[in-house]
Amino acid sequence: MNPILSKEDLEILKEYGTWMEALFLKKIEPLNEKQAEFCRQLLLDKPPEEKFANIFWKYLKRNELANTIELNNVRKTSKDDREDWKKIRKMRF
């Protein structure tokens, strides 16, 4: 199974993620046209072509998915009913 973000992408998120999030949430204003374009590309429904925007877009979509769909990461435990075990054992011998 291919991971959503590569190790390189995760390193970029660790280094610049707070800055990207602040730009996206408009907590800080873009300082140049490249940062403004970054913000515009994140609003598209398709993955951005710019590298940093694409990484943060994947991060946002993954968080959106995790918040809207209950992920099944919990294994179901079987019911430990000793009476059933006793019945099965009697049937076998």
ZIUR-V749790 format. One record per pair of residues at least 4 apart in sequence whose C-alpha atoms are under 6 Angstrom apart, sorted by the first residue. I is the first residue (numbers start at 1). GAP is how many residues later the second one is. Records with the same first field share a line. If there is no record, write none. Layout:
I->GAP, GAP
This chain:
5->4
12->4
13->4
22->4, 5, 6
23->5
24->15
30->5, 6
38->15
41->7
42->15
47->7
48->5, 6
50->4
53->4
65->4
